[in-house]
């Protein structure tokens, strides 16, 4: 039986990761504000990115 899933972000972040996250969030804000797209039109790519983050966390946990 698989162990329960825990979605926990790493507790420590380096300055490069923080800077990258800020750039990505700023880009997402610009995309939402200036694209003219409805939320239904950009939700699929965003949900895909969320899934990739989830998969990365699970992979890292299994690798450890």
N, CA, C and O atoms as a GROMACS GRO file, in nm:
protein
  256
    1UNK      N    1   0.085  -0.118   0.000
    1UNK     CA    2   0.000   0.000   0.000
    1UNK      C    3   0.090   0.125   0.000
    1UNK      O    4   0.180   0.135   0.083
    2UNK      N    5   0.065   0.219  -0.092
    2UNK     CA    6   0.151   0.338  -0.098
    2UNK      C    7   0.132   0.426   0.025
    2UNK      O    8   0.026   0.430   0.087
    3UNK      N    9   0.238   0.495   0.056
    3UNK     CA   10   0.230   0.585   0.170
    3UNK      C   11   0.145   0.706   0.135
    3UNK      O   12   0.130   0.737   0.017
    4UNK      N   13   0.088   0.773   0.235
    4UNK     CA   14   0.004   0.890   0.206
    4UNK      C   15   0.087   0.999   0.139
    4UNK      O   16   0.206   1.015   0.165
    5UNK      N   17   0.021   1.072   0.053
    5UNK     CA   18   0.088   1.176  -0.023
    5UNK      C   19   0.102   1.302   0.062
    5UNK      O   20   0.006   1.349   0.123
    6UNK      N   21   0.223   1.354   0.066
    6UNK     CA   22   0.249   1.478   0.138
    6UNK      C   23   0.302   1.580   0.040
    6UNK      O   24   0.404   1.557  -0.026
    7UNK      N   25   0.235   1.691   0.029
    7UNK     CA   26   0.277   1.798  -0.060
    7UNK      C   27   0.341   1.904   0.027
    7UNK      O   28   0.273   1.993   0.080
    8UNK      N   29   0.470   1.896   0.041
    8UNK     CA   30   0.542   1.991   0.126
    8UNK      C   31   0.653   2.052   0.043
    8UNK      O   32   0.738   1.982  -0.011
    9UNK      N   33   0.652   2.183   0.035
    9UNK     CA   34   0.758   2.252  -0.037
    9UNK      C   35   0.885   2.248   0.046
    9UNK      O   36   0.880   2.240   0.168
   10UNK      N   37   0.998   2.253  -0.020
   10UNK     CA   38   1.124   2.255   0.055
   10UNK      C   39   1.126   2.372   0.154
   10UNK      O   40   1.078   2.481   0.123
   11UNK      N   41   1.182   2.349   0.271
   11UNK     CA   42   1.181   2.453   0.375
   11UNK      C   43   1.284   2.562   0.347
   11UNK      O   44   1.269   2.675   0.393
   12UNK      N   45   1.388   2.528   0.273
   12UNK     CA   46   1.492   2.625   0.245
   12UNK      C   47   1.494   2.656   0.096
   12UNK      O   48   1.486   2.566   0.013
   13UNK      N   49   1.505   2.784   0.064
   13UNK     CA   50   1.513   2.825  -0.075
   13UNK      C   51   1.638   2.910  -0.092
   13UNK      O   52   1.670   2.994  -0.009
   14UNK      N   53   1.706   2.887  -0.202
   14UNK     CA   54   1.822   2.971  -0.228
   14UNK      C   55   1.775   3.099  -0.298
   14UNK      O   56   1.661   3.107  -0.343
   15UNK      N   57   1.862   3.196  -0.308
   15UNK     CA   58   1.823   3.325  -0.365
   15UNK      C   59   1.788   3.313  -0.512
   15UNK      O   60   1.706   3.390  -0.562
   16UNK      N   61   1.848   3.218  -0.583
   16UNK     CA   62   1.816   3.200  -0.725
   16UNK      C   63   1.673   3.149  -0.741
   16UNK      O   64   1.601   3.193  -0.831
   17UNK      N   65   1.632   3.058  -0.655
   17UNK     CA   66   1.496   3.005  -0.662
   17UNK      C   67   1.394   3.114  -0.631
   17UNK      O   68   1.292   3.125  -0.699
   18UNK      N   69   1.421   3.194  -0.530
   18UNK     CA   70   1.330   3.302  -0.492
   18UNK      C   71   1.319   3.402  -0.608
   18UNK      O   72   1.209   3.447  -0.640
   19UNK      N   73   1.432   3.437  -0.669
   19UNK     CA   74   1.430   3.532  -0.780
   19UNK      C   75   1.353   3.474  -0.899
   19UNK      O   76   1.277   3.546  -0.965
   20UNK      N   77   1.372   3.346  -0.928
   20UNK     CA   78   1.300   3.283  -1.037
   20UNK      C   79   1.150   3.281  -1.011
   20UNK      O   80   1.071   3.311  -1.101
   21UNK      N   81   1.110   3.245  -0.889
   21UNK     CA   82   0.968   3.244  -0.855
   21UNK      C   83   0.907   3.383  -0.872
   21UNK      O   84   0.795   3.395  -0.922
   22UNK      N   85   0.979   3.487  -0.830
   22UNK     CA   86   0.927   3.623  -0.845
   22UNK      C   87   0.911   3.659  -0.992
   22UNK      O   88   0.810   3.718  -1.032
   23UNK      N   89   1.010   3.623  -1.074
   23UNK     CA   90   1.000   3.652  -1.218
   23UNK      C   91   0.883   3.578  -1.280
   23UNK      O   92   0.811   3.635  -1.363
   24UNK      N   93   0.862   3.452  -1.242
   24UNK     CA   94   0.751   3.375  -1.297
   24UNK      C   95   0.616   3.433  -1.255
   24UNK      O   96   0.524   3.443  -1.337
   25UNK      N   97   0.604   3.472  -1.129
   25UNK     CA   98   0.479   3.531  -1.083
   25UNK      C   99   0.453   3.666  -1.150
   25UNK      O  100   0.339   3.696  -1.186
   26UNK      N  101   0.557   3.746  -1.168
   26UNK     CA  102   0.541   3.874  -1.238
   26UNK      C  103   0.499   3.851  -1.383
   26UNK      O  104   0.414   3.924  -1.435
   27UNK      N  105   0.558   3.750  -1.448
   27UNK     CA  106   0.521   3.719  -1.586
   27UNK      C  107   0.376   3.672  -1.594
   27UNK      O  108   0.303   3.708  -1.686
   28UNK      N  109   0.334   3.590  -1.496
   28UNK     CA  110   0.195   3.543  -1.494
   28UNK      C  111   0.099   3.660  -1.475
   28UNK      O  112  -0.006   3.665  -1.539
   29UNK      N  113   0.134   3.754  -1.388
   29UNK     CA  114   0.050   3.872  -1.369
   29UNK      C  115   0.037   3.951  -1.498
   29UNK      O  116  -0.072   3.995  -1.534
   30UNK      N  117   0.148   3.970  -1.568
   30UNK     CA  118   0.146   4.042  -1.696
   30UNK      C  119   0.062   3.965  -1.799
   30UNK      O  120  -0.013   4.025  -1.876
   31UNK      N  121   0.076   3.836  -1.800
   31UNK     CA  122   0.000   3.754  -1.894
   31UNK      C  123  -0.149   3.769  -1.870
   31UNK      O  124  -0.226   3.789  -1.964
   32UNK      N  125  -0.190   3.760  -1.745
   32UNK     CA  126  -0.333   3.771  -1.713
   32UNK      C  127  -0.386   3.911  -1.746
   32UNK      O  128  -0.496   3.925  -1.798
   33UNK      N  129  -0.307   4.012  -1.716
   33UNK     CA  130  -0.354   4.150  -1.734
   33UNK      C  131  -0.356   4.192  -1.880
   33UNK      O  132  -0.446   4.267  -1.921
   34UNK      N  133  -0.261   4.147  -1.959
   34UNK     CA  134  -0.244   4.200  -2.094
   34UNK      C  135  -0.278   4.105  -2.207
   34UNK      O  136  -0.269   4.143  -2.324
   35UNK      N  137  -0.317   3.984  -2.176
   35UNK     CA  138  -0.338   3.888  -2.284
   35UNK      C  139  -0.477   3.897  -2.346
   35UNK      O  140  -0.496   3.861  -2.462
   36UNK      N  141  -0.573   3.946  -2.269
   36UNK     CA  142  -0.710   3.949  -2.319
   36UNK      C  143  -0.776   3.813  -2.318
   36UNK      O  144  -0.887   3.798  -2.369
   37UNK      N  145  -0.711   3.714  -2.260
   37UNK     CA  146  -0.768   3.580  -2.253
   37UNK      C  147  -0.862   3.568  -2.134
   37UNK      O  148  -0.845   3.635  -2.032
   38UNK      N  149  -0.960   3.482  -2.149
   38UNK     CA  150  -1.048   3.450  -2.038
   38UNK      C  151  -0.980   3.344  -1.952
   38UNK      O  152  -0.888   3.276  -1.996
   39UNK      N  153  -1.026   3.332  -1.829
   39UNK     CA  154  -0.962   3.237  -1.738
   39UNK      C  155  -0.970   3.094  -1.791
   39UNK      O  156  -0.878   3.015  -1.768
   40UNK      N  157  -1.076   3.059  -1.862
   40UNK     CA  158  -1.087   2.924  -1.918
   40UNK      C  159  -0.979   2.899  -2.023
   40UNK      O  160  -0.940   2.784  -2.045
   41UNK      N  161  -0.932   3.004  -2.087
   41UNK     CA  162  -0.836   2.988  -2.195
   41UNK      C  163  -0.692   2.970  -2.145
   41UNK      O  164  -0.611   2.910  -2.214
   42UNK      N  165  -0.661   3.021  -2.028
   42UNK     CA  166  -0.525   3.002  -1.978
   42UNK      C  167  -0.519   2.907  -1.859
   42UNK      O  168  -0.412   2.886  -1.802
   43UNK      N  169  -0.632   2.850  -1.821
   43UNK     CA  170  -0.630   2.759  -1.706
   43UNK      C  171  -0.559   2.628  -1.737
   43UNK      O  172  -0.493   2.572  -1.649
   44UNK      N  173  -0.572   2.576  -1.858
   44UNK     CA  174  -0.508   2.447  -1.892
   44UNK      C  175  -0.356   2.455  -1.879
   44UNK      O  176  -0.297   2.368  -1.815
   45UNK      N  177  -0.288   2.555  -1.936
   45UNK     CA  178  -0.143   2.562  -1.917
   45UNK      C  179  -0.104   2.580  -1.770
   45UNK      O  180  -0.004   2.523  -1.725
   46UNK      N  181  -0.180   2.659  -1.697
   46UNK     CA  182  -0.149   2.681  -1.556
   46UNK      C  183  -0.164   2.552  -1.477
   46UNK      O  184  -0.080   2.518  -1.394
   47UNK      N  185  -0.271   2.479  -1.503
   47UNK     CA  186  -0.290   2.352  -1.433
   47UNK      C  187  -0.181   2.252  -1.472
   47UNK      O  188  -0.141   2.170  -1.389
   48UNK      N  189  -0.134   2.258  -1.595
   48UNK     CA  190  -0.023   2.173  -1.636
   48UNK      C  191   0.103   2.204  -1.558
   48UNK      O  192   0.175   2.112  -1.518
   49UNK      N  193   0.130   2.332  -1.535
   49UNK     CA  194   0.247   2.369  -1.456
   49UNK      C  195   0.234   2.324  -1.311
   49UNK      O  196   0.332   2.282  -1.249
   50UNK      N  197   0.113   2.334  -1.257
   50UNK     CA  198   0.090   2.287  -1.120
   50UNK      C  199   0.116   2.137  -1.112
   50UNK      O  200   0.178   2.089  -1.017
   51UNK      N  201   0.068   2.064  -1.213
   51UNK     CA  202   0.093   1.919  -1.214
   51UNK      C  203   0.242   1.889  -1.222
   51UNK      O  204   0.290   1.799  -1.152
   52UNK      N  205   0.315   1.962  -1.305
   52UNK     CA  206   0.459   1.939  -1.316
   52UNK      C  207   0.529   1.962  -1.182
   52UNK      O  208   0.621   1.888  -1.146
   53UNK      N  209   0.487   2.064  -1.109
   53UNK     CA  210   0.545   2.090  -0.976
   53UNK      C  211   0.514   1.973  -0.883
   53UNK      O  212   0.601   1.928  -0.808
   54UNK      N  213   0.392   1.924  -0.888
   54UNK     CA  214   0.352   1.810  -0.807
   54UNK      C  215   0.439   1.689  -0.840
   54UNK      O  216   0.487   1.619  -0.751
   55UNK      N  217   0.457   1.664  -0.970
   55UNK     CA  218   0.538   1.550  -1.012
   55UNK      C  219   0.682   1.566  -0.967
   55UNK      O  220   0.746   1.468  -0.929
   56UNK      N  221   0.734   1.687  -0.972
   56UNK     CA  222   0.872   1.712  -0.926
   56UNK      C  223   0.888   1.680  -0.778
   56UNK      O  224   0.986   1.617  -0.738
   57UNK      N  225   0.792   1.721  -0.698
   57UNK     CA  226   0.797   1.695  -0.554
   57UNK      C  227   0.790   1.546  -0.527
   57UNK      O  228   0.865   1.494  -0.443
   58UNK      N  229   0.702   1.477  -0.597
   58UNK     CA  230   0.690   1.331  -0.578
   58UNK      C  231   0.818   1.259  -0.622
   58UNK      O  232   0.863   1.166  -0.555
   59UNK      N  233   0.875   1.301  -0.735
   59UNK     CA  234   0.999   1.240  -0.783
   59UNK      C  235   1.112   1.260  -0.684
   59UNK      O  236   1.186   1.167  -0.655
   60UNK      N  237   1.125   1.381  -0.632
   60UNK     CA  238   1.230   1.410  -0.536
   60UNK      C  239   1.214   1.326  -0.410
   60UNK      O  240   1.313   1.279  -0.353
   61UNK      N  241   1.089   1.308  -0.366
   61UNK     CA  242   1.064   1.227  -0.246
   61UNK      C  243   1.102   1.080  -0.271
   61UNK      O  244   1.162   1.016  -0.185
   62UNK      N  245   1.067   1.028  -0.389
   62UNK     CA  246   1.100   0.888  -0.421
   62UNK      C  247   1.249   0.869  -0.438
   62UNK      O  248   1.305   0.766  -0.401
   63UNK      N  249   1.314   0.969  -0.496
   63UNK     CA  250   1.458   0.961  -0.518
   63UNK      C  251   1.535   0.959  -0.387
   63UNK      O  252   1.636   0.890  -0.373
   64UNK      N  253   1.486   1.037  -0.291
   64UNK     CA  254   1.552   1.043  -0.159
   64UNK      C  255   1.531   0.911  -0.089
   64UNK      O  256   1.578   0.893   0.023
   0.00000   0.00000   0.00000
